[in-house]
Amino acid sequence: MIGRNDPCPCGSGKKYKKCCASKQAVSMEAVQSEELERVLQAFYEEYPERKDIPEYLDLANEWKSSLGTYLLEEMIEAIVLDEFFFHHRPDIWQGYLAKQQKKLVRPSVLRVLEEWQQPRVFIGEVIEVDDAYLTVHKIVEDETIRLRRESEKPVPVGVHLYCFILPEGVSDKENHYLAVSSLIFFPTDHTAAIQEFAKRLATQDEYTAPKYLKEQAIEFWKLLGEDGYEGGEFTNFEAGVLLHVMEFLEKHNRESEQLLEIVEDFLVEQQPNARKDVAIAAGAIRFGQEQAFFEPLTMTLKEMAEWFSVSPSSMNKYYKELGEYHKSKLS
């Protein structure tokens, strides 16, 4: 008999409980969840229709003129798409739901669609993380929700997020939601900018705050842009570590996506307290070399540390921390 914490026999490398165990019994809740997921996915495949594209492009161009110096065009377009559907043209979304309600027959799914008529924007701080959900507290008003996680990538407590949300529907618990489309996380570097927006939002009473979020949404992103936000999910320090690792690999004609993924997760989940980003980068390279994540280098440990201008002891500290982190993930 396979234990829940045993390696999954499918060979994925994950624990059985996080892999095929859930596939052994397909619950009614899972069927409903899949059906609702298809409803969401089909919406973005079918809309906006050709007749609505000019109106969407007008809105997108307005945002690009204000935010083009801060964010990539593709990111602006993705943000504006949800703004267009749920703040400017909710009739498109509601018309789509009405069509789906005529096609679907499962009563439980139809009840959920009735609750989906008006997605709402949610800006909040992550205060707790578990395997399936993020617990998120709204930046204004005393509201805390459970937001379904979209992946197994680590999410640190203390970061803020932005998305449009809908009731999850298939859970019997209150305050459980899912992100409609884009779920955007902000590095803690930009907490001050988000708090500034929260102060402005707090001046609105409960009847005008939603309207403020609709009419001043672009101001939220401008505040972030003025604070140096460029669309990344890593802090400046975390990005520095990753850049140093990538630079080393490139200079030595090596590459390792596996190493970079492990270092990313380590930085986000462990939040290492280092004075210099290069110390963690050096430890990561030694870790990657000894784990054979890239073709071996003919460098001594002393030479490796000197390349990063750090002491061997600093390099070894983070080499050990990465090794312990990686081992814990495999166990």
N, C-alpha and C positions, 0 to 999 in steps of 0.2 A: 504493500500500500504506500502511495506517495504522500509524504508529509507536506503540509502547507508551506513550510519553510525550505523544503528540498528544492534542488535545481529542477526546473521544468524539463520533462523528458523530450520536449520538442526541440531542445537545443538552443533556445533563444538566449540563454545566459541569465535569465531572470528567475526569481523565485516562483514556484508553482502557483502560489496564491495570487501573484501579480500577473500571471500569464494565462495558462490554459484552464486553471481551476474555474474561472468565471465562465468558460465556454461549455462546461459540462452540463450546466442546467440553464436553459434560456428561460428566464422568468417573464411573466407578463409585463413587468415594469420595463425590462430590457427591450421587448418588442415595441412598446409604446414609445420609448426613448428613441429607438432607431427610426420610427415613423415620423416623429417630430423633427428629428435631425434631417431627414429627407425633405421635409417641408421647408426648413430654413435654407438648405442647400439649393433647392430648386428655385427659390425666390431670387437668389443672386445670379443664377444662371439665366433667368428669363427677363429680369428687369435691370435697368430701366428699358422700356420699350423705345423704339425709334422716335416716336412722337414726343417723348419726354427728354430725350438726350440734349437738345439745345438748352432747355431750362437747367438741366444738371450742369452742363458745361459753363453756363453763365455764372452759376454759383461757384463752381470749381475755380474759374478764372479770378473771381473776386477774392477767394481765399489765397490763391497763388500770388496775387499782387501784394498781399499783406504778409504772407508767410514764406514766400519763395526764397528769401535770404537765409532762412533758418532750417527749413525741412526739405527733403527730397520731393520732387514732383509726385512720385508714385505714392508716397505716404500721405501727402495732402489730398490726393484724389480719393484714397481709401477712406480717410476721415470724412471728407465731404460727402461721400456716397451715403453713409449712414445719416449724416445731418440732413441730406436731401430727402431721404425716405421717411425719416421719423420726426423731423422738426418742420420741414417745409412742405412735403407732399405726403402726409400720412394716408391720404386717400388711396395712394398706389398700394401701400402695404395692406390696408384694410380690404381693398378690392381683391387682392390676391388671396387673403384669408377666406373671403366669402366664396371664392371659386374652390378652394381646397375643402371647405366644409360641405360642399355639394358632392365631392368625390369620395370623401372618407366616411366610413360607417362605424368605426369603433367609438362608442359613446365616450369613453374616457379621453380619447384624443380630441374629440369635438369639444369637450368641456375645457380642455387646455386652450384650444384656439380661441375660445370666447374670452379667456383671460389675457390673450396676446394682442388685443386690439391696439394698445398704445405702449410700445417700448419706451423706456425712459433712460435718460443718461444718468450714469452713476460715477462719481469721482470719490474715491475713498482710500483709506490706508489699510494695508494688510496687517492684521493684528494676530493672526494664528493661521497655521498651515497644517493640513493633514493629507492623507493619501488621495482623497477624492475632492476635497473642498478647500477654498480659501475663506477665512472669516474676515470680512472687510467692513470697516466703520466709515460711514459717510463723513466727508470733510465738514459739512454743516448738518445741523439737525441730529437728533439722537437716534440714528438708525444703523443697525448692524445686520448684515446679510451673510448668507452662506453662498458663495459663488462656485459653481462647478469648475474644477480644474480642467484645462484643455490639453495638458500634456504632463508627463512625469518630470519635466525640467524643474530644478529647484527654484523656489520663490522665497526670498528672504522676508522675514517679518520687518515691517517698517517702511517698505516701499509703497508708493501710491500707484493706483491704476485708474484707467478711464475706459468705459465701454457703455454701450446701450444694453440694458438687461431686460429679460423676460422671466416670468415665473417658470420654474423648472417643470412643474406640472406633474411629473411622475412620482414625486416624493410625497409622502404623507406628512412631512414636517413643514412647519411654516418658515417663511423667509429664505427659501432655497431658490436660487436663480441661476440662469445661464446667460452667457454673453451672446448677443445676437450675431455679431460679426467680429470686428476688430477688438481685441483685448490688449490694451497698451499699458506696459509697465514703465514707470519713471524711476531712474536711479535716485538714490537719496541725496545726490548732489543738488537736486532741484526742489527739495522739500520747502525751502523758503518761498519760492515762487508760487507753489501750490497753496501754501498757507496765506499768502497775500491775496490770491483769488478767493480763498475761503472767507477772508475778512470782508471782501466786497460782497460776496454772496450772502453773508450773514446779515447784511443790512436790509435784505429783502424779506418780507414776511412770507408765510407759508403759501400764500396765494400767488405771489409774484415771482418767487424763486424759480419755478419751472420756466416761466416766460423769460426770466433773466438768462437762464442757461441756454435758451434757444437764441435769444437776440444778441447775447454777448459771448457766445461760444468761441468766436474767433479771438476774443481778448484773452481767453484762457491759454490758447496756444501761443499768442504773442508774448505773454508774460514768460512762458517757458522758453521761447526762442531768445528773448532778451537776456535770459539767465544762462544762455549757452546750450540749451537743449537742442540736439540735432537728430533725434529719433532713435538713439541707441538705448539699450536696456542696461548697459554697464556704467558704473561710476567711472570718473576719470582715472582713478587709481586702478580699477579692474581692467579698464581698456589699456592702460599702460603696461600692465603685466602681460596681457595677451600680445600686444604689439612687440614687446621685447622678445617673447618666445618665437613669434612668427619671423621677426628679423633674424634671429639666430639661425633658425631652420633654413631660411632663404639664403643667408650668407654661406651656409655649409651645404647647400644643395640637398637639403632634406625636406621631407614633408610628413605630417602626421595629423590627420583629422581626429584620430582617436585621442591623441594627447591633448589637443586643443579642447575637445569636448570635456575631457576629465578636468582640465584646469578651469574651464568656464564654470562647471558645476561646483568645483571646490571653492572658487572665489565667492560664488553667490550663496552657497549653502553654509560654508564655514566662516565667511567674513574674517579672514585672517588679519591680525593686527600687526602689520609690518611697517617699518619706517620707510623702506625703499621698495618700490615695485620690482626693481631688478633682482632683489634677493629672492623673491618668490619665483621669478622667471628662471633664475639660475637653478633653483631647486627643482623646478619643473623639467628642465632639460636633463639634469642628472637622473631624475625619476624616469623620464621617457627613454633615456639610453638604457637603463638597467632593466626596464620592462620590455625592451626590444620593440618599442613603438616606431622606431625609424632605424635606418641602417647605421650600424655602430660607427662612432667617431674615434679617431686615433688621438684622443686628448686625455691628458691626466686630469684628475679632479681639480688640482691646483690651477691648471691652464683654463679649465672650464670656468672656475670662479673668477680668475683674472679677466677673462673675456667680458664678464659682466661688471667688473670692478667692485666685487664684493669679497668678503672673507670666506674661506672654505667653511667655517663654522656657521655663517649665515646661510650659505647655500644648503648645507647639510640639514639645518633646522627645518627648512621648508620641503626638502626632499623627503624627510621622515614624515612630516605632516601629510604630504600628498600620498605617500605610501600607505599610511594608516587609514586615510580617507578612502582610498581606492579599495583596500582590503575590506573595509566595513561595507562597501557597496556590493562586493562580491559574495559576502557571507549571508 
